[in-house]
Amino acid sequence: MSAVVMEFRPKDRIRQDAEPIALIYRSMGTQAAEEVVNRALTELAMTMSALAAQVRGKNLLDLARQLRRLERMAQQLGLVSLGNVAADVRGCLEVGDLTAFAAVWARLIRVAETSLATEKGALDQQV
């Protein structure tokens, strides 16, 4: 009897709210807003990278606080899915469910990659 290996390719529906960034553009003007938003997206990407390094190193100390920070940053930029999944990862961590943590962490990585790529594309179109 041979084992059948199934490959799953999860597809997350990414939700974004354009209003927070639109508000920044309306209040600051195009050039200044572009700099602020790009800086915020860079900081968000760096935070996500630092979190990934922590998880790879199995250093879960202070991870909940960093996830809360990521959640707030995502919300401020209208990255709804990213903020929600960061909160879900934090919840798994706080209740000590490492199996759920691993699964939701993988989802966070996918959502972060998609959200940041989508947001960068939207910024390029505004220029």
Residue frames relative to the residue before (quaternion, step in Angstrom):
aa qw qx qy qz dx dy dz
M 1.0000 0.0000 0.0000 0.0000 0.00 0.00 0.00
S 0.1917 -0.7922 0.5695 0.1063 3.57 -0.73 1.02
A 0.4496 -0.6855 0.5100 0.2605 3.53 -1.10 0.73
V 0.2809 -0.7350 0.5952 0.1633 3.53 -1.07 0.79
V 0.1707 -0.7795 0.5972 0.0818 3.52 -0.78 1.03
M 0.1754 -0.7849 0.5885 0.0830 3.54 -0.71 1.08
E 0.2343 -0.7553 0.5963 0.1379 3.52 -1.03 0.80
F 0.1613 -0.7810 0.5994 0.0688 3.53 -0.79 1.08
R 0.1082 -0.7690 0.6274 0.0577 3.53 -1.01 0.82
P 0.2130 -0.8124 0.5295 0.1198 3.56 0.06 1.26
K 0.1291 -0.7652 0.6273 0.0657 3.54 -1.07 0.81
D 0.1746 -0.7988 0.5716 0.0688 3.53 -0.49 1.21
R 0.3604 -0.6876 0.5847 0.2355 3.54 -1.05 0.79
I 0.2185 -0.8009 0.5496 0.0936 3.56 -0.54 1.18
R 0.1271 -0.7864 0.6020 0.0543 3.55 -0.75 1.08
Q 0.0034 -0.7764 0.6296 -0.0268 3.51 -1.02 0.93
D 0.2308 -0.7289 0.6270 0.1490 3.52 -1.25 0.55
A 0.3219 -0.7907 0.4943 0.1637 3.58 -0.44 1.21
E 0.5263 0.6943 -0.3943 0.2923 3.59 1.15 -0.48
P 0.6490 0.5149 -0.3649 0.4249 3.69 0.78 -0.75
I 0.6883 0.4504 -0.2904 0.4889 3.61 0.91 -0.82
A 0.6141 0.5393 -0.3508 0.4571 3.59 1.02 -0.74
L 0.6344 0.5303 -0.3220 0.4612 3.58 1.02 -0.79
I 0.6275 0.5243 -0.3292 0.4721 3.59 1.01 -0.80
Y 0.6710 0.4953 -0.2959 0.4656 3.59 0.92 -0.91
R 0.6627 0.5044 -0.3114 0.4577 3.60 0.95 -0.83
S 0.7340 0.4411 -0.2485 0.4526 3.57 0.94 -0.85
M 0.7837 0.3549 -0.1737 0.4792 3.61 1.06 -0.65
G 0.4698 -0.6264 0.4836 0.3912 3.56 1.11 -0.52
T 0.6997 -0.5331 0.2962 0.3722 3.52 -1.21 0.61
Q 0.7220 0.4634 -0.2828 0.4288 3.59 0.62 -1.05
A 0.6954 0.4624 -0.2829 0.4717 3.59 0.79 -0.98
A 0.6512 0.5175 -0.3169 0.4557 3.58 0.97 -0.84
E 0.6262 0.5415 -0.3389 0.4470 3.56 0.98 -0.81
E 0.6558 0.5059 -0.3102 0.4666 3.58 0.96 -0.83
V 0.6658 0.5059 -0.3005 0.4588 3.58 0.92 -0.94
V 0.6894 0.4748 -0.2875 0.4655 3.58 0.85 -0.95
N 0.6453 0.5113 -0.3270 0.4638 3.60 0.94 -0.79
R 0.6374 0.5181 -0.3206 0.4716 3.57 1.02 -0.80
A 0.6629 0.5061 -0.2995 0.4634 3.57 0.96 -0.90
L 0.6567 0.4988 -0.3118 0.4720 3.60 0.98 -0.81
T 0.6271 0.5241 -0.3300 0.4725 3.57 1.06 -0.75
E 0.6554 0.5023 -0.3065 0.4736 3.58 0.94 -0.87
L 0.6363 0.5224 -0.3244 0.4657 3.56 1.00 -0.79
A 0.6593 0.4990 -0.3026 0.4741 3.59 0.94 -0.88
M 0.6530 0.5032 -0.3144 0.4708 3.59 0.99 -0.78
T 0.6269 0.5263 -0.3292 0.4707 3.58 1.04 -0.75
M 0.6516 0.5075 -0.3086 0.4719 3.56 0.96 -0.88
S 0.6420 0.5238 -0.3111 0.4655 3.58 1.01 -0.82
A 0.6554 0.5012 -0.3063 0.4748 3.58 0.97 -0.85
L 0.6307 0.5206 -0.3295 0.4718 3.59 1.02 -0.77
A 0.6459 0.5224 -0.3189 0.4562 3.58 0.95 -0.87
A 0.6440 0.5118 -0.3174 0.4718 3.57 0.99 -0.80
Q 0.6305 0.5313 -0.3278 0.4613 3.58 1.01 -0.79
V 0.6833 0.4805 -0.2897 0.4671 3.56 0.87 -0.96
R 0.6305 0.5261 -0.3350 0.4620 3.60 0.96 -0.82
G 0.7130 0.4327 -0.2401 0.4968 3.58 1.06 -0.79
K 0.4041 -0.7422 0.4380 0.3068 3.58 1.36 0.09
N 0.4259 0.6710 -0.4744 0.3787 3.54 1.12 0.76
L 0.0378 -0.8480 0.5282 -0.0220 3.56 0.07 1.31
L 0.4232 0.6982 -0.4653 0.3420 3.55 1.30 0.02
D 0.8445 0.1206 -0.1165 0.5087 3.60 -0.90 0.92
L 0.4109 0.7302 -0.4656 0.2848 3.61 1.24 0.09
A 0.6193 0.5539 -0.3506 0.4321 3.61 0.98 -0.78
R 0.6564 0.5041 -0.3132 0.4657 3.59 0.95 -0.83
Q 0.6641 0.4962 -0.3019 0.4708 3.58 0.98 -0.82
L 0.6280 0.5227 -0.3304 0.4725 3.59 1.08 -0.69
R 0.6221 0.5229 -0.3353 0.4765 3.59 1.06 -0.74
R 0.6292 0.5291 -0.3222 0.4694 3.59 1.04 -0.78
L 0.6434 0.5129 -0.3094 0.4767 3.57 0.97 -0.90
E 0.6300 0.5448 -0.3192 0.4520 3.56 0.98 -0.87
R 0.6774 0.4839 -0.2928 0.4704 3.60 0.86 -0.93
M 0.6464 0.5212 -0.3226 0.4543 3.58 0.93 -0.88
A 0.6547 0.5136 -0.3050 0.4631 3.57 0.93 -0.91
Q 0.6535 0.5155 -0.3123 0.4579 3.58 0.92 -0.87
Q 0.6544 0.5239 -0.3160 0.4443 3.59 0.95 -0.83
L 0.7222 0.3989 -0.2342 0.5143 3.58 1.18 -0.55
G 0.5389 -0.6532 0.3888 0.3630 3.58 1.26 0.11
L 0.4567 0.6633 -0.4603 0.3737 3.58 1.22 0.40
V 0.1833 -0.8592 0.4721 0.0731 3.52 0.50 1.35
S 0.6897 0.4806 -0.2943 0.4547 3.61 0.75 -1.01
L 0.6493 0.5234 -0.3223 0.4479 3.56 0.91 -0.88
G 0.6671 0.4970 -0.2982 0.4680 3.59 0.92 -0.86
N 0.6640 0.5097 -0.3035 0.4552 3.57 0.95 -0.87
V 0.6843 0.4717 -0.2966 0.4704 3.60 0.89 -0.88
A 0.5947 0.5450 -0.3666 0.4636 3.61 1.07 -0.65
A 0.6462 0.5062 -0.3125 0.4780 3.59 1.02 -0.80
D 0.6402 0.5235 -0.3251 0.4588 3.59 1.02 -0.77
V 0.6349 0.5165 -0.3294 0.4708 3.60 0.98 -0.82
R 0.6458 0.5210 -0.3134 0.4619 3.55 0.94 -0.91
G 0.6365 0.5358 -0.3221 0.4517 3.58 1.00 -0.81
C 0.6434 0.5141 -0.3148 0.4718 3.58 0.97 -0.86
L 0.6552 0.5189 -0.2990 0.4605 3.54 0.97 -0.90
E 0.6899 0.5078 -0.2821 0.4319 3.56 0.88 -0.97
V 0.7131 0.4010 -0.2687 0.5085 3.62 1.08 -0.59
G 0.4978 -0.7037 0.3941 0.3189 3.58 1.31 0.00
D 0.4506 0.6689 -0.4676 0.3618 3.60 1.17 0.48
L 0.1818 -0.8429 0.5002 0.0789 3.56 0.07 1.33
T 0.5899 0.5486 -0.3768 0.4573 3.60 1.14 -0.50
A 0.6713 0.4669 -0.2874 0.4989 3.57 0.90 -0.92
F 0.5988 0.5652 -0.3572 0.4408 3.58 1.02 -0.77
A 0.6696 0.5063 -0.3062 0.4489 3.60 0.85 -0.96
A 0.6758 0.4927 -0.2952 0.4620 3.58 0.92 -0.88
V 0.7091 0.4418 -0.2687 0.4793 3.58 0.84 -0.95
W 0.5735 0.5671 -0.3754 0.4567 3.60 1.14 -0.55
A 0.6414 0.5134 -0.3207 0.4713 3.59 0.95 -0.87
R 0.6367 0.5112 -0.3235 0.4781 3.58 1.03 -0.76
L 0.6290 0.5354 -0.3412 0.4486 3.60 0.96 -0.81
I 0.6306 0.5266 -0.3350 0.4613 3.59 0.95 -0.81
R 0.6710 0.4944 -0.3021 0.4626 3.61 0.87 -0.92
V 0.6813 0.4885 -0.2903 0.4614 3.56 0.88 -0.97
A 0.6341 0.5262 -0.3343 0.4575 3.60 0.98 -0.78
E 0.6591 0.5082 -0.3163 0.4553 3.58 0.86 -0.92
T 0.6938 0.4705 -0.2742 0.4713 3.58 0.87 -0.94
S 0.6642 0.5169 -0.3087 0.4431 3.59 0.89 -0.92
L 0.6913 0.4717 -0.2893 0.4647 3.56 0.86 -0.92
A 0.6422 0.5049 -0.3294 0.4735 3.60 1.01 -0.72
T 0.6560 0.5086 -0.3039 0.4677 3.59 0.98 -0.86
E 0.6705 0.4960 -0.3027 0.4614 3.58 0.90 -0.89
K 0.6317 0.5228 -0.3319 0.4664 3.59 0.98 -0.77
G 0.6470 0.5174 -0.3078 0.4680 3.57 1.02 -0.82
A 0.6504 0.5101 -0.3169 0.4651 3.57 0.99 -0.77
L 0.6401 0.5146 -0.3254 0.4686 3.58 1.03 -0.74
D 0.6377 0.5343 -0.3276 0.4477 3.58 0.98 -0.80
Q 0.6608 0.5104 -0.3093 0.4552 3.57 1.07 -0.70
Q 0.6405 0.5411 -0.3331 0.4312 3.62 1.11 -0.57
V 0.6123 0.5809 -0.3489 0.4073 3.57 1.14 -0.54
